Amino acid sequence: MDELSIRIEIAGRAYPLTIHKEEEVNIRKAVQEINDSITRLKQHYPLTDKQDLLAMAALEVTTRALNSVPPQQHSEALAELAEVERLLEGLRS
């Protein structure tokens, strides 16, 4: 896999990252979503501390992401994890 060095900016602070090339689009979308969330929060709440803004943005973005996962996929994932756990238990015996 090709690695790529990029620079992103979250809440006005720059971060250098080394990523897999195919991850770049999603990382840049995530950065944009976080920064948009921070901007929205600044407009609607009297938050001035960057740590508070980042914490609330993380909560908002993560909640939105978790709510977008269909319950059926969540249940299927849990069933698959249970099966993996069962197989691992069989290896330990």
Secondary structure, 3 states (H helix, E strand, C coil): CCEEEEEEEECCEEEEEEEEHHHHHHHHHHHHHHHHHHHHHHHHCCCCCHHHHHHHHHHHHHHHHHHHCCHHHHHHHHHHHHHHHHHHHHHHC
